[in-house]
Amino acid sequence: MATSAVSVTTAATALVAENFERIALVIDNQSAQTVYWGDASTITTASGATLEPGERLVLAFDGGAYQYFFSSGLWGIVTAGTADVRVVEFVRTR
């Protein structure tokens, strides 16, 4: 498990890097800013999905038949100021 604090700004900011060993990811918006997020550094406030203040995004492997999990990086951006985002990444152990 890895944890980090990320200051998301008005420029596309990496929340988490690509990781093929990832099995779960938690993104927690601890700020008063809406964070717009997506899977590319070209993210904008017009194209990103929203993570409202106080909201948490959980992406978890469910053990289904395809045994697949979202492994690409995630990026965030805000319209003004800076957002405090916490990231927890769970990885496969062998």
Secondary structure, DSSP 8 states (H G I E B T S, - for coil): -EEEEEEE-SS-EEEE---TTEEEEEEEE-SSS-EEEESSTT--TTTSEEE-TT-EEEEE----TT-----S-EEEE-SSS-EEEEEEEEE---
